[in-house]
Amino acid sequence: MVNDVTLVHMSDLHFGGLADLRQVDVLESLVPTLGADAIVIAGDLTQRARHGEFQRAQVFVRALQASAPTLVIPGNHDIQWWQSPLGLRGERAKYAKYLQYFPDLRPVLQIPGAMIVGALSSYGVAPGSLTWNLRDVAVKGHLPRSETRRVTALFAHAPAGAARVLVLHHNVLAGVSSRRMGLARWRSAHRRLVATGADLVLCGHDHQEGADMLAGRVAVSTSGTHSFRTRGGRASVFNLIRIESTVIHIQHYRWDATAGNFLASDRFSFTRGNAAEPVVSATGGV
């Protein structure tokens, strides 16, 4: 028998000057009531990778861990890339501060019904992340072949029927408002992401929510931000995901500043592991 799995997916809290602490307080009380089997935070816990920001993020994560296993990966704001530009001083130098608080750059979480694998896409100024656009410097991510090979090998040993969930920081699909891909060399990354055998990809970075499919085969959940830097002044969103044997449901929970709470909003449903066009519903308040 295959277990259905419920995940809470959030990203881009940006603890520091930009975090919306009113939202954070609500998340700490609301998330434990949602019946999640696991919680995923897809990077950018901090704004400037400062000790105080990491300490607040650690308190937040520990509060969530009391209700469900929690997987955390670093985003581009969580690394000190200037400590090792272009990787000249090795990988560990740029992640040293992050690792003091969250000791795994590529975490793996196995729960009944799912294997959740973190992939590192945040490298700062690094050869694989460079593009000809100056706006991309230290912002774009990339997904090395070594990462997708590692993920593929892990998924190959997932229990039969278990959902294979891949987590990275940078948005896999172009943002609706920004029209920007989070990953450099995204065409190659897309092919390799599909080849990993993932059923679902969780990401963030773009500061706007999304729910879609990659190549008609892999569901993609993009979480918004819980900072004051939302796209076009849109409300902040986190996602509640329900993985069933043949369907993946992605439910947006949208911040209502007047109510001071997150309210269930659009819900999207995708055929799991099927190359056919997804069945999609977009219903508010479900």
N, C-alpha and C positions, 0 to 999 in steps of 0.2 A: 504493500500500500504506500502511495506517494503522499507525503504531507503537503498540505497547502501552507504557504509561507506569507507572513505579513512583515513588511519592512517600512520603517520610517527613513526617508532620505532627505537630508538637508545639506546645505553648503554655504560657504561665504558669510560666516558670522562677523569676521573682521573686528574682533575684540581690540579695543583701542578707541580712538576718537570717533570712529564712524559707526560702531555697533549700536543698534537700537535696543537698549537695555530693557525697555518695556516689553518688546517682543521676546527677549531672552527669558525674562521672568515667566511669561506665559508658556513658552516652550518647556521650561522645567516642570511645570505643573501639568500641562496638557499631554505631552508625549507619553508619559507613563500610563495614561488612560486609554491609549489607542490599541492596546493588545499586540504590540509589535513583537515579533520573534527576534528581531535584531534592528539596530539603529546604525545608519551609515552617515558619516559626515565627510563630504567629498572635498575637503581642503579649504584653504584660506580661513583658518581659525583666527589669525591675527592680521593686523594692518601693517606693522613694521617689524615683525619678528623680534619684538622686545620681550624681556623676561616677564614684566608685569602682564603683558597681553597673553603670553603663554600660560601664566599662572591662573588667570581668569578662565581661559579656555579649558585648562585641566580641571578646575572646579566644576565647570559646566558638564564636561564629559563624564566625570565621576558621578554626578547627580543622575545622568541618564543611565549609566551602567548599573545603577541600583534596580532598574526596571527591566533591562534587556542587554544582552551582549552588544557592545558598541565598537564599530570599526572606524578608524580615523586615518586619513591620508593627508600628506602635505599639499598645499597649493603654492602658487608662485609667490604669494605674500609671506609665506611661512619660512622661506629659505633666505640665507645670506649669501647670495650668489657672488657678491663682490669679494668674499673670502677665497673664492676659487674661480675667477672668471675663465671661461673656456675650459674649465676643468684642470687648470694648470697645477693646482695643489690637491687634486684628487676629489673624490665625491664627498668624503666625510666632512671636509672643512665647511662646506656650505650648509650642511644639515646638522652641524654639531649642536646648535642651540635647540633646534626642534627635537632632537633625539634625547635631550635632557628631560623632556616632558612626555614625549610619545616615542617609545623606544623601537619602533619598527616603521621603516619607510615603505615596506611592501607587505602589509599585513594580510593574513589569511584567516578567515573565520568560517568554521564549519558548524552548521546547526542542522537539526533534523529537517530534511527537505531541501537544503540549499548549501552550496559552497560559494562563499563570497571572497573574491580575490582582489586585493588592491594592486594597481599598477602605477608606477611612478611616471608622471608626465611633466613634473615641474623641475626644471634644471637651470632656470635663469638664463644668463648669457652663455649659451653652449652651442657648439657647432650644429647640432641637430635642430635647434630651435630658431636659428637665424633665418631671416627672410630679407628681401630687398626693401621692405617697408620699415622705416625708422620707428613707427608706432609700435612695432612688434617687439622691440628690444626689451628683454627681461620679462616680457608678458606672455608671448607665445610659449606653448609647450610642444613637446614631441614625444612620440612613442617608439622607442628603439626596438629593433627586431629582437634583441635579447629579452625585452619585457614580454612581447607577445609569445615568444617561444616558451618562456617560463609559465605564463598563464595557460597556454595550450597544454603543457605537460601536466599542470595541476588539474585542469578540468578533465583530462583523460582518466584520472583516477578518482573522479567524483562518483559517489554511489549512484547506482542505476536509478534514473528518474529524478534525481536531485536537480534543482534549478542551478544553473551556472551563471553567477552574477559577477560582472567585472566592474570595478570602481576605479575611475581616474578623475583628476581635477578638471582638466580642460574640456570645454564643450566639444562633443564629437560632431554634432550637426550645427550648421550655421544658425546663429541667433535670429529670431524673427525680426527684431528691431535693428540689431547691430549688423546683420548679414555677414558676420565674421565667423570663421572657423577658429576654434581655440588651438588646434594642432597645426603646426607646420607639416608640410608633406602629407596632407590629410588623405590624399587618394590612396597612397600606400598604406597608411594607417587603417583606413576603412577596410581594405582587402584583408589585412592581417587580423583586424578585430573580428570580422566575420569568421575567419578561418580558425579562431581560437575555440569555436563551439559555444560561445556565450549565448545564453538566452536573453540576457538583459544587461545593459550598460547603464551605470549611474554616474553622473558628472555634474559639474557646476560651472563656475568661472564667468559666465556671460552675464550674470545678474538678472536673468529673465528665465522664467520657467518654460519647460517644454516637454512634450510627450510625442514621440514619433517612432518610426522604424528605420533602421539602417539596412539598405539593400533588400528590403522586404522580408528580412529574416531575424533581425535582432531588435528587440524593443529598446528604446532609449528614453531614460528619465533624466531630465535636466532640472535641477533645483534652482530656485532663485537665491536672493541674498537676504540676510537679516540685518543689513546695515542701512544707512540712509542713502546709499548710492544705488538706487534702483534704476532700471532702464525707463526713461521717459516718465519718471514719477509713478510708475506702476506699483501696485501693492506687492509686498513681499509674499513669497510662496515657498512652502515645503511640500513634499510629496509623500503620500501614503500609498504603498504598493501592495497589491495582493497577487501572489503567484499561484495559479491553479495548474492542474495537469495539462490543460490545453489552452489556457488564456492567461494573459497578464493584464491586470487592471492598474492604471496609474491615476490616482485621485489627487488633485491639487487642493491644498488647504491655504486659503488666501487671507492675508491680514486685513482685518477691518478695524481701522484706527478708532472709529466712533464706538464700536462695541468693545474695543480693547481685547480682541480675541481673534483666533484663526478660525475661519468658517469653511466648511466643505464646499468646494466649487466644482469646476469641470472635472469630469471623469472620462478617461480614455481606455479602451479595451483593445488589445492586440492578440492575434493568434500566436501562440507560443511555438517557436521552432517550425514555422510554416512559411514557405516562400510566397504564398498567395497574398493578395492585398489584405491588409488588416481590416478588421471590423472596428470602426471607431465611433464612440459616442462622446458627445461633449455636452454634458448636462450639469447645470448648476445646482448646488445644494443637495447632491445625492448623498 
